[in-house]
Structures are given as C-alpha cells and as structure tokens.
Amino acid sequence: MFAGNDRTAPFSIVAVEDYPTIRIVRLQGTLDQRRVADLEHFRKWVEKHHGFKQKHVLLDFKKVTQVDTSAVAEVIQAVSELKTGHFRLGVINLNETVRGMFQVLKVEQLVVFYNNESEAVEDFKNR
C-alpha cells in the first residue's frame, strides 16, 4: 500500500487501510526491539510520502503474538506526534498481557482502548 522507491512495509505490518478520518494499521507477529526499528523507519518514511495526511490511527493487535516494552515506547512516541496535530491513537484486539504492559507503563491515559473496530471507527468519525 505504501510501496514506492523500493520501500515496502516491514513484516510487522500486515496492512495499512486509509479512510477519510482514520488510518488502521494491522500488525502481526512479534513486536520486539528488532521489529520496532523497522516500524520506526517505516513511520518516518510514510510521513515523508507524497500526499501523506495525518489522521487518527488505530492499531490492530489481532495477529500480534508478543510485544515487549520497546514496542510500547514506539507507541508512546507515535502518541506524542499525533497529539501535536490533535489526533488520537487507539488500539484494538490487545490480549491481557499487552494491555497490562500498557497499564504498568502508565500509557493507558494516552492511548484509547476500544472493544472492537466498529466502536473505534464510530468514535473517530465523531471527533
């Protein structure tokens, strides 16, 4: 979806779906220190991509098998950048372990947890 200049999404990203007010990023596999560098590089490349527009972002963790604190740190970085543009970051399909990690790191105040995609999309439409 964001291919160009021989750049494609890292393995950790299954798909990026763009809608008028929201961008859904579907993640997969292990999100650890090795993968976070790929995600950060991809995020920066996407921001420079011609026609890129900031939107609310929804991260779908349905196909994620493991997350470590470096991945949560990358989410915090993304939140701070979105907040400067008055956009929000939401997450869906978090297992209890990952949700607990977000809570321990005190980021549940920054990230909106949704029960499902429909709820998130509806909330983002109204913002």
C-alpha positions as CSV (number, residue, x, y, z in Angstrom):
1,M,0.0,0.0,0.0
2,F,2.8,2.4,0.8
3,A,5.2,0.8,-1.7
4,G,7.4,3.1,-3.7
5,N,11.1,3.8,-4.2
6,D,11.6,0.1,-3.4
7,R,10.2,0.6,0.1
8,T,7.6,-1.6,1.5
9,A,6.0,-2.1,4.9
10,P,8.0,-4.1,7.4
11,F,7.0,-7.7,8.1
12,S,5.2,-6.5,11.3
13,I,2.6,-4.6,9.3
14,V,0.0,-6.8,7.5
15,A,-1.9,-3.8,6.1
16,V,-2.5,-0.1,6.3
17,E,-6.0,0.9,5.5
18,D,-6.8,4.6,4.9
19,Y,-10.2,6.1,5.5
20,P,-11.2,9.8,5.5
21,T,-10.6,10.4,9.2
22,I,-8.7,7.3,10.3
23,R,-5.8,5.1,9.3
24,I,-5.9,1.4,10.5
25,V,-2.6,-0.3,10.9
26,R,-2.9,-4.1,11.2
27,L,0.1,-5.6,12.9
28,Q,1.4,-9.2,13.1
29,G,4.0,-11.4,14.7
30,T,6.4,-10.4,17.4
31,L,6.9,-6.7,18.2
32,D,10.2,-6.5,19.9
33,Q,13.3,-4.4,19.7
34,R,14.3,-5.8,16.3
35,R,11.0,-5.0,14.7
36,V,10.5,-1.6,16.4
37,A,13.4,-0.2,14.4
38,D,11.7,-1.3,11.2
39,L,8.4,0.2,12.3
40,E,10.0,3.5,13.2
41,H,11.9,3.7,9.9
42,F,8.6,2.9,8.1
43,R,6.7,5.5,10.1
44,K,9.2,8.2,9.2
45,W,9.2,7.2,5.5
46,V,5.4,7.3,5.4
47,E,5.3,10.8,6.9
48,K,7.6,12.0,4.0
49,H,5.4,10.1,1.4
50,H,3.8,12.4,-1.1
51,G,0.2,13.2,-0.1
52,F,0.5,11.8,3.4
53,K,-2.1,13.3,5.7
54,Q,-2.2,12.9,9.5
55,K,-5.3,11.1,10.7
56,H,-6.4,9.3,13.8
57,V,-4.6,6.0,14.0
58,L,-6.0,2.6,15.1
59,L,-3.5,-0.2,15.8
60,D,-4.9,-3.7,15.4
61,F,-3.0,-6.2,17.5
62,K,-5.1,-9.2,16.5
63,K,-2.3,-11.1,14.8
64,V,0.4,-9.9,17.2
65,T,1.9,-12.8,19.1
66,Q,4.3,-11.0,21.5
67,V,5.1,-7.4,22.5
68,D,8.0,-6.0,24.5
69,T,8.5,-2.6,26.2
70,S,10.4,-1.2,23.2
71,A,7.2,-1.6,21.1
72,V,5.2,0.2,23.8
73,A,7.8,3.0,23.8
74,E,7.3,3.4,20.0
75,V,3.6,3.7,20.6
76,I,4.3,6.4,23.1
77,Q,6.4,8.3,20.5
78,A,3.6,7.9,18.0
79,V,1.1,9.3,20.5
80,S,3.1,12.4,21.2
81,E,3.4,13.1,17.5
82,L,-0.3,12.6,16.9
83,K,-1.3,14.8,19.9
84,T,0.6,17.8,18.3
85,G,-1.8,17.5,15.4
86,H,-4.8,16.9,17.7
87,F,-5.2,13.3,16.5
88,R,-5.7,10.2,18.7
89,L,-4.2,6.8,18.8
90,G,-6.5,3.8,19.5
91,V,-5.8,0.1,19.9
92,I,-8.0,-3.0,19.4
93,N,-7.5,-6.7,20.0
94,L,-5.0,-6.4,22.8
95,N,-4.5,-9.5,24.9
96,E,-4.5,-9.1,28.7
97,T,-0.7,-9.3,28.9
98,V,-0.1,-6.5,26.4
99,R,-2.9,-4.4,28.0
100,G,-1.3,-4.9,31.4
101,M,2.0,-3.7,29.9
102,F,0.4,-0.5,28.7
103,Q,-1.2,0.0,32.2
104,V,2.1,-0.7,34.0
105,L,3.9,1.9,31.8
106,K,1.1,4.4,32.6
107,V,0.2,4.9,28.9
108,E,-3.4,4.0,29.2
109,Q,-4.1,7.7,29.6
110,L,-2.5,8.4,26.2
111,V,-3.9,5.5,24.2
112,V,-7.6,4.8,23.7
113,F,-8.6,1.2,24.2
114,Y,-11.5,0.0,22.1
115,N,-13.5,-3.2,22.4
116,N,-13.7,-3.6,18.7
117,E,-13.1,-1.9,15.3
118,S,-16.6,-0.7,14.9
119,E,-16.6,1.2,18.2
120,A,-13.2,2.8,17.3
121,V,-14.3,3.8,13.8
122,E,-17.5,5.4,15.1
123,D,-15.7,7.3,17.9
124,F,-13.0,8.6,15.4
125,K,-15.7,9.7,13.0
126,N,-17.3,11.9,15.7
127,R,-14.0,13.7,16.6
